Amino acid sequence: MGNIKIEENKICPKCGKTEGQNNFGFNRSGTQRCRCKECGCTYTLEPKRRAYPEEVRGLAIKEFYAGVSGRGVGKIHGMSGSNVYNWIKKNRSGVDK
């Protein structure tokens, strides 16, 4: 008999089936991709989150309001200035006026 490998975590997010889930290469961050034979949906098993921690976001927003430019804040923390500007926009919309 051949090796039958059953992986419990391979569940299609679209149709919910566990049978017919094949490996489908790797994404750019190196995590395993899968494809469902039933519906053709491709998905990542355990996607890596590429988000900055809330502490860094809060500190960047405080520095921006203290007078440092968005680009300057980005240089200090080693990130893009557009990240800082996007966080400022989100923070403004969440604040009651």
MARBA-3410 file (N, C-alpha, C, O; in Angstrom, 1 decimal):
97
0.8,-1.2,0.0,0.0,0.0,0.0,0.9,1.2,0.0,2.0,1.2,0.5 ~ 0.4,2.3,-0.6,1.1,3.6,-0.6,1.0,4.3,0.7,0.1,4.0,1.5 ~ 1.8,5.3,0.8,1.7,6.1,2.0,0.5,7.0,1.9,0.4,7.9,1.0 ~ -0.4,6.9,2.8,-1.6,7.8,2.9,-1.3,8.8,4.0,-1.2,8.4,5.2 ~ -1.2,10.0,3.6,-0.9,11.1,4.5,-2.1,11.9,4.7,-2.6,12.6,3.8
-2.7,11.9,5.9,-3.9,12.7,6.2,-3.5,13.9,7.1,-2.9,13.7,8.2 ~ -3.7,15.0,6.6,-3.4,16.2,7.4,-4.7,16.8,7.9,-5.6,17.2,7.1 ~ -4.8,17.0,9.2,-6.1,17.5,9.8,-6.4,18.9,9.5,-7.5,19.3,9.4 ~ -5.3,19.7,9.3,-5.5,21.2,9.1,-5.8,21.6,7.7,-6.0,22.8,7.4 ~ -5.9,20.7,6.7,-6.2,21.0,5.4,-7.7,21.0,5.2,-8.3,20.0,4.8
-8.3,22.2,5.4,-9.8,22.3,5.2,-10.0,23.5,4.2,-9.4,24.6,4.5 ~ -10.7,23.3,3.2,-10.9,24.3,2.2,-11.8,25.4,2.8,-12.9,25.1,3.4 ~ -11.4,26.7,2.8,-12.1,27.8,3.4,-13.4,28.1,2.6,-14.3,28.7,3.1 ~ -13.5,27.7,1.3,-14.6,28.0,0.5,-15.7,26.9,0.6,-16.9,27.3,0.9 ~ -15.4,25.7,0.4,-16.4,24.6,0.5,-16.4,23.8,1.7,-17.3,23.1,2.0
-15.3,23.9,2.5,-15.2,23.2,3.8,-14.9,21.7,3.7,-14.9,21.0,4.7 ~ -14.5,21.2,2.6,-14.1,19.8,2.4,-12.7,19.5,2.9,-11.8,20.4,2.9 ~ -12.5,18.3,3.4,-11.1,17.9,3.9,-10.5,17.0,2.9,-9.2,16.8,2.9 ~ -11.3,16.3,2.1,-10.7,15.4,1.1,-10.3,16.2,-0.2,-10.9,17.2,-0.5 ~ -9.3,15.7,-0.9,-8.9,16.3,-2.1,-8.2,17.6,-2.0,-8.3,18.5,-2.8
-7.4,17.8,-0.9,-6.6,19.0,-0.7,-5.2,18.7,-1.1,-4.5,17.9,-0.4 ~ -4.7,19.3,-2.1,-3.3,19.0,-2.6,-2.4,20.2,-2.3,-2.8,21.4,-2.3 ~ -1.1,19.9,-2.1,-0.1,20.9,-2.0,0.0,21.7,-3.3,-0.1,21.0,-4.4 ~ 0.1,23.0,-3.2,0.1,23.8,-4.5,1.3,24.8,-4.4,1.1,25.9,-4.9 ~ 2.4,24.4,-3.9,3.6,25.3,-3.9,3.7,26.1,-2.7,3.1,25.8,-1.6
4.5,27.2,-2.8,4.7,28.1,-1.6,4.4,29.5,-2.0,4.6,29.9,-3.2 ~ 4.0,30.3,-1.1,3.8,31.7,-1.4,5.1,32.5,-1.2,6.2,31.9,-0.9 ~ 5.1,33.8,-1.3,6.4,34.6,-1.3,7.1,34.5,0.1,8.3,34.6,0.2 ~ 6.3,34.4,1.1,6.9,34.3,2.5,7.3,32.9,2.9,7.9,32.8,3.9 ~ 7.1,31.9,2.0,7.6,30.6,2.2,6.6,29.7,2.9,7.0,28.6,3.3
5.3,30.0,3.1,4.4,29.1,3.7,3.7,28.3,2.7,3.5,28.7,1.5 ~ 3.2,27.1,3.1,2.6,26.2,2.1,1.3,26.6,1.6,0.4,27.1,2.4 ~ 1.1,26.5,0.3,-0.2,26.8,-0.3,-0.9,25.4,-0.7,-0.2,24.4,-0.9 ~ -2.2,25.4,-0.7,-3.0,24.2,-1.0,-4.0,24.6,-2.1,-4.4,25.7,-2.2 ~ -4.5,23.6,-2.8,-5.6,23.7,-3.7,-6.6,22.6,-3.5,-6.3,21.5,-3.3
-7.9,23.0,-3.5,-9.0,22.1,-3.4,-9.3,21.5,-4.7,-9.5,22.3,-5.7 ~ -9.5,20.2,-4.8,-9.8,19.5,-6.1,-11.3,19.8,-6.4,-11.7,19.9,-7.6 ~ -12.1,20.0,-5.4,-13.6,20.1,-5.6,-13.9,21.5,-6.2,-14.6,21.5,-7.3 ~ -13.5,22.6,-5.5,-13.9,23.9,-6.0,-12.8,24.7,-6.7,-13.0,25.7,-7.3 ~ -11.5,24.2,-6.6,-10.4,24.9,-7.2,-9.9,26.1,-6.5,-9.0,26.8,-7.0
-10.3,26.2,-5.2,-9.8,27.3,-4.4,-8.4,27.1,-3.9,-8.1,26.0,-3.5 ~ -7.5,28.1,-4.0,-6.2,28.0,-3.5,-6.1,28.8,-2.2,-6.7,29.9,-2.1 ~ -5.4,28.3,-1.2,-5.4,29.0,0.1,-4.0,28.6,0.8,-3.4,27.7,0.4 ~ -3.7,29.4,1.8,-2.5,29.2,2.6,-2.9,28.6,3.9,-3.8,29.0,4.5 ~ -2.1,27.6,4.3,-2.4,26.9,5.5,-2.3,27.7,6.7,-3.3,27.9,7.5
-1.1,28.3,7.0,-0.9,29.2,8.1,-0.3,30.4,7.6,0.9,30.6,7.7 ~ -1.1,31.4,7.2,-0.5,32.6,6.7,0.2,33.4,7.7,-0.2,33.5,8.9 ~ 1.3,34.0,7.3,2.1,34.9,8.3,1.5,36.3,8.2,1.2,36.8,7.1 ~ 1.3,36.9,9.4,0.8,38.2,9.5,2.0,39.2,9.4,2.9,39.1,10.2 ~ 1.9,40.2,8.6,2.9,41.2,8.4,2.5,42.5,8.9,2.5,43.5,8.2
2.1,42.6,10.1,1.6,43.8,10.7,2.5,44.3,11.8,3.2,43.5,12.4 ~ 2.6,45.6,12.0,3.4,46.2,13.0,2.6,46.1,14.3,1.4,46.2,14.3 ~ 3.3,45.9,15.5,2.6,45.9,16.8,1.9,47.2,17.1,2.3,48.3,16.6 ~ 0.9,47.1,17.9,0.2,48.3,18.3,1.0,49.4,19.0,0.8,50.6,18.9 ~ 2.1,48.9,19.7,3.0,49.8,20.4,3.7,50.7,19.4,3.8,51.9,19.6
4.2,50.1,18.4,4.9,50.8,17.3,4.0,51.8,16.6,4.4,53.0,16.4 ~ 2.7,51.4,16.3,1.8,52.3,15.7,1.5,53.5,16.6,1.5,54.6,16.1 ~ 1.2,53.2,17.9,0.9,54.3,18.8,2.1,55.3,18.9,1.9,56.5,19.0 ~ 3.3,54.7,19.0,4.5,55.6,19.2,4.7,56.4,17.9,5.0,57.6,18.0 ~ 4.5,55.8,16.7,4.6,56.6,15.5,3.6,57.7,15.4,3.9,58.8,14.9
2.4,57.5,15.8,1.3,58.5,15.8,1.7,59.6,16.7,1.5,60.8,16.4 ~ 2.2,59.3,17.9,2.6,60.3,18.9,3.7,61.2,18.4,3.7,62.4,18.5 ~ 4.7,60.5,17.7,5.8,61.3,17.2,5.4,62.2,16.1,5.9,63.3,16.0 ~ 4.4,61.7,15.2,3.9,62.6,14.2,3.2,63.8,14.7,3.4,64.9,14.3 ~ 2.4,63.6,15.7,1.7,64.7,16.3,2.6,65.6,17.2,2.3,66.8,17.5
3.8,65.1,17.5,4.8,65.9,18.3,5.6,66.8,17.3,6.3,67.7,17.8 ~ 5.4,66.6,16.0,6.1,67.5,15.1,7.0,66.9,14.1,7.6,67.5,13.2 ~ 7.2,65.6,14.2,8.1,64.9,13.3,7.3,64.5,12.0,6.1,64.2,12.1 ~ 7.9,64.7,10.8,7.2,64.4,9.6,6.9,62.9,9.5,7.6,62.1,10.2 ~ 5.9,62.5,8.7,5.6,61.1,8.5,6.8,60.4,7.9,7.1,59.2,8.3
7.5,61.0,7.0,8.7,60.4,6.4,9.8,60.2,7.5,10.5,59.2,7.5 ~ 9.9,61.2,8.3,10.9,61.2,9.4,10.6,60.0,10.4,11.5,59.3,10.9 ~ 9.3,59.9,10.7,8.9,58.8,11.6,9.2,57.5,11.0,9.7,56.5,11.7 ~ 9.0,57.4,9.7,9.3,56.1,9.0,10.8,55.8,9.0,11.1,54.7,9.2 ~ 11.6,56.8,8.9,13.0,56.6,8.9,13.5,56.2,10.3,14.4,55.3,10.4
12.9,56.8,11.3,13.3,56.4,12.7,13.0,54.9,13.0,13.8,54.2,13.6 ~ 11.8,54.5,12.5,11.4,53.1,12.8,11.7,52.1,11.7,11.4,50.9,11.8 ~ 12.3,52.5,10.6,12.7,51.6,9.5,11.5,51.1,8.7,11.5,49.9,8.4 ~ 10.6,52.0,8.5,9.4,51.6,7.7,9.1,52.7,6.7,9.7,53.7,6.7 ~ 8.1,52.5,5.9,7.7,53.4,4.9,6.9,54.6,5.5,6.1,54.4,6.5
7.1,55.8,5.0,6.3,56.9,5.5,4.8,56.8,5.2,4.0,57.3,6.0 ~ 4.5,56.1,4.1,3.1,55.9,3.8,2.4,55.1,4.9,1.2,55.3,5.1 ~ 3.1,54.2,5.5,2.5,53.5,6.7,2.0,54.4,7.7,0.9,54.3,8.2 ~ 2.8,55.4,8.1,2.5,56.3,9.1,1.3,57.2,8.7,0.4,57.4,9.5 ~ 1.3,57.6,7.4,0.2,58.5,7.0,-1.1,57.7,7.0,-2.2,58.2,7.3
-1.1,56.4,6.6,-2.3,55.6,6.6,-2.8,55.4,8.1,-4.0,55.4,8.3 ~ -1.9,55.2,9.0,-2.3,55.1,10.4,-2.9,56.4,10.9,-3.9,56.4,11.7 ~ -2.3,57.5,10.5,-2.9,58.8,10.9,-4.3,59.0,10.4,-5.2,59.4,11.1 ~ -4.5,58.6,9.1,-5.9,58.7,8.5,-6.8,57.8,9.3,-8.0,58.3,9.5 ~ -6.4,56.6,9.6,-7.3,55.7,10.3,-7.6,56.3,11.7,-8.8,56.2,12.2
-6.6,56.8,12.4,-6.8,57.4,13.7,-7.7,58.6,13.7,-8.5,58.7,14.6 ~ -7.6,59.4,12.7,-8.5,60.5,12.6,-10.0,60.1,12.4,-10.8,60.7,13.0 ~ -10.2,59.1,11.6,-11.6,58.7,11.3,-12.2,58.1,12.6,-13.4,58.1,12.7 ~ -11.4,57.5,13.4,-11.9,56.8,14.6,-12.1,57.8,15.8,-12.8,57.4,16.8 ~ -11.6,59.0,15.7,-11.7,60.0,16.8,-13.0,60.8,16.6,-13.3,61.3,15.5
-13.8,60.9,17.7,-15.0,61.7,17.7,-14.7,63.2,17.7,-13.8,63.6,18.4 ~ -15.4,63.9,16.8,-15.1,65.3,16.7,-16.2,66.1,17.3,-16.1,67.4,17.4
END
